Amino acid sequence: FGGTAHQHVHLTEQGLTCVLTVYATERMPAVVGWHPCFHTPDSAALEFGRMYRRDEAGITIADLIDPKPHPWDDCFLDPRAPLRLTYPDLTLTIASDCDHWVVYDEMPGTLCVEPQSGPPDAFTIGGATVLEPGEMLQRHMTFHWRR
């Protein structure tokens, strides 16, 4: 593939904003996103309307189903409310203009909440953005924290 990627990070006392941009110099598929992982919070408000089903090998397939209970290593759509992690002295809200969210909580002590512009294996199952030369794909992610 031909292109470049840039990430801009802006940190303030109230939060963090990340902007990820891919510029195409030749026709190419693209998916962008982040993989932030956290210590397991005291509580997590992570409610979604749908999720992708996985096959017997654990690979994401194009079928959408109702969310299943934890543990998760899954891709979700349609957040039902702001995504929030609550710790004893901190509430963290995660937002993004990405429409896919991979959530991983299978490892004890770890929770990953990952905004993505497409599903895992998007090049195979669909969902990647096809960029023509000169086009770009850009997404934002923000963390807002409150004590």
C-alpha positions as CSV (number, residue, x, y, z in Angstrom):
1,F,0.0,0.0,0.0
2,G,1.1,3.5,-0.5
3,G,0.6,6.3,1.9
4,T,1.6,7.9,5.2
5,A,0.0,8.0,8.7
6,H,0.2,10.7,11.2
7,Q,-0.9,10.9,14.8
8,H,-1.4,14.1,16.8
9,V,-1.7,14.0,20.6
10,H,-3.0,16.9,22.7
11,L,-2.8,16.5,26.5
12,T,-4.5,18.9,28.9
13,E,-5.3,18.7,32.7
14,Q,-8.8,17.5,31.8
15,G,-8.1,15.0,29.1
16,L,-6.3,13.7,26.0
17,T,-7.3,14.1,22.4
18,C,-5.7,11.9,19.7
19,V,-6.1,12.4,15.9
20,L,-5.0,9.7,13.5
21,T,-4.8,10.4,9.8
22,V,-3.9,8.1,6.8
23,Y,-3.1,9.8,3.5
24,A,-3.1,7.6,0.4
25,T,-0.6,8.0,-2.4
26,E,-2.1,5.0,-4.3
27,R,-5.4,3.2,-4.1
28,M,-5.6,1.2,-0.8
29,P,-7.9,-0.1,1.9
30,A,-7.4,1.5,5.3
31,V,-8.6,0.9,8.9
32,V,-7.4,3.1,11.7
33,G,-7.8,3.0,15.5
34,W,-6.2,2.8,18.9
35,H,-5.6,0.0,21.4
36,P,-5.7,1.6,24.8
37,C,-5.6,-0.8,27.8
38,F,-6.3,0.0,31.4
39,H,-6.1,-1.6,34.8
40,T,-9.5,-3.1,35.4
41,P,-11.7,-0.4,36.9
42,D,-14.1,-0.7,39.8
43,S,-16.9,-0.4,37.3
44,A,-17.3,0.0,33.6
45,A,-20.3,1.4,31.7
46,L,-19.8,-0.3,28.4
47,E,-23.2,-1.0,26.7
48,F,-23.6,-1.6,23.0
49,G,-26.5,-2.4,20.7
50,R,-24.8,-5.1,18.5
51,M,-21.6,-7.1,18.3
52,Y,-19.9,-9.2,15.6
53,R,-20.0,-12.9,15.9
54,R,-16.8,-14.9,15.9
55,D,-16.3,-18.3,14.3
56,E,-15.0,-21.4,16.1
57,A,-11.4,-20.2,15.8
58,G,-12.3,-16.8,17.4
59,I,-12.1,-14.8,14.1
60,T,-14.6,-12.0,13.6
61,I,-17.1,-12.7,10.9
62,A,-19.6,-10.4,9.2
63,D,-22.7,-11.6,11.2
64,L,-24.1,-9.1,13.8
65,I,-25.7,-10.4,16.9
66,D,-27.0,-9.1,20.3
67,P,-24.1,-8.6,22.8
68,K,-23.1,-11.6,24.8
69,P,-22.0,-11.5,28.4
70,H,-18.3,-11.2,29.5
71,P,-15.6,-12.2,29.1
72,W,-15.0,-10.3,25.8
73,D,-12.5,-10.2,23.0
74,D,-15.1,-8.8,20.7
75,C,-16.0,-6.0,18.3
76,F,-19.1,-3.9,19.2
77,L,-21.3,-1.3,17.4
78,D,-23.8,1.3,18.7
79,P,-22.7,2.5,22.1
80,R,-25.9,3.0,24.2
81,A,-24.4,5.6,26.5
82,P,-21.0,7.3,27.1
83,L,-18.3,4.7,27.7
84,R,-17.1,5.3,31.2
85,L,-14.5,3.6,33.5
86,T,-14.7,4.4,37.2
87,Y,-11.9,4.1,39.6
88,P,-11.8,5.1,43.3
89,D,-10.6,8.7,42.6
90,L,-11.2,9.0,38.9
91,T,-13.9,8.7,36.2
92,L,-12.6,8.3,32.6
93,T,-15.0,8.8,29.7
94,I,-13.8,7.5,26.3
95,A,-15.3,8.9,23.1
96,S,-14.5,8.6,19.4
97,D,-15.9,9.2,15.9
98,C,-15.0,5.6,15.2
99,D,-18.1,3.3,14.9
100,H,-16.4,0.1,15.9
101,W,-15.3,-0.7,19.5
102,V,-13.1,-3.7,20.3
103,V,-13.4,-4.6,24.0
104,Y,-11.0,-7.1,25.7
105,D,-11.3,-8.2,29.3
106,E,-10.2,-11.8,29.2
107,M,-6.9,-11.2,31.0
108,P,-7.3,-10.6,34.8
109,G,-6.5,-7.0,35.8
110,T,-6.8,-5.7,32.2
111,L,-9.5,-3.9,30.2
112,C,-9.0,-2.7,26.7
113,V,-11.5,-0.3,25.0
114,E,-10.4,0.2,21.5
115,P,-12.1,2.6,19.0
116,Q,-11.6,1.4,15.4
117,S,-12.8,2.7,12.0
118,G,-13.7,-0.8,10.9
119,P,-14.0,-4.3,12.4
120,P,-11.2,-6.8,12.9
121,D,-10.3,-8.5,9.6
122,A,-12.1,-5.6,7.7
123,F,-10.1,-6.3,4.6
124,T,-11.8,-9.8,4.4
125,I,-15.3,-9.3,5.9
126,G,-15.8,-5.7,4.7
127,G,-15.7,-2.4,6.5
128,A,-12.3,-1.0,5.4
129,T,-12.4,2.4,3.8
130,V,-11.0,2.4,0.2
131,L,-8.8,5.5,-0.3
132,E,-8.0,6.8,-3.8
133,P,-4.7,8.7,-4.3
134,G,-4.9,12.0,-2.5
135,E,-7.7,11.0,-0.1
136,M,-7.4,10.6,3.6
137,L,-9.1,8.7,6.5
138,Q,-9.1,10.6,9.8
139,R,-10.5,9.6,13.2
140,H,-10.5,11.1,16.7
141,M,-10.4,9.7,20.1
142,T,-10.8,11.5,23.4
143,F,-10.3,10.7,27.1
144,H,-11.9,13.0,29.6
145,W,-11.1,12.5,33.2
146,R,-12.7,13.8,36.3
147,R,-11.7,13.4,39.9
